[in-house]
Amino acid sequence: MSRIIPIIIVTCLCASPLLAQTVHQVDIKTFAFVPATISAAVGDIIEWTNHDFAPHTATGDGWSTGELKYDATGRYIVSVAGVVVYHCAYHPHMTGTITVTEAK
Amino acid sequence: MTRIKTALIAAAALFAVSGTAFAQAGLNDLEIAHAAYTADIIDIGYAKIALAKSHNADIRAFAELMIRDHTAVNEGAAALLAKLKVTAQDNAFSKALLAGAATKTTELNALDGAAFDRAYAANELGYHQTVNKIVGETWIPAVKNAEVKSFLEQALVTFKVHEEHANHMVGMLK
């Protein structure tokens, strides 16, 4: 029995798609995405944290984090290579860009 | 003519608030917190009038933004005061703000259509210009508590964005 357990654990780790994902942090503060421009690979996670009292969103073509209140966090998994431009749905002058490359 | 009307409305809006500006010096931290909270409540009230009266999509979007952002700022203020275990203190300036808002509310309620939209936009510009000047030049330098000061600094960032937005809206409605 004791021989089986390590084998199962290794198998689970290798099969997990999460291992290949990188989480990219973007802060929202003083009505700006910081950094405004980031690079990521297909499958990576972009995570926004709102440090403003005013609610914000990170909204792109066909996706959105939804409303992020003060100190709230929202995520988006990039799925297609290319340039992704996004903005805050409430304050459209706030914009950001993700340059997405093929998966590593 | 429209431009002149807009300028007059903006001037009137400014006067409605600046007439009370003499009372805003010398407030303590808790009085400043109360006045800032009151200023937020007043602007939320103006936004509710706009949503009830205006059919202009830009005006309505701006009004919704004012309700969302000023409510969030006041929630932040309430959380900070709770953390500090203090209560905001009513004062003469808060009362003067409310008196000025009552007059402006009556004026706005008497208008309709494009005239209302222009008056609302001009009032938002004048109101934010005046309040931002008070927050930036008087309250933030005067506040003693570091957390209250930091809160006001962040709130001012929000209000300045609103001022720019209102300025753009006034330009669009000329």
Interface residues (C-beta under 8 A of the other chain):
Chain A: T30 F31 D52 F53 A54 P55 K69 Y70 Y90 H91 H93
Chain B: L65 R68 D69 A72 V73 E75 G76 Q154 A155 V157 T158 V161
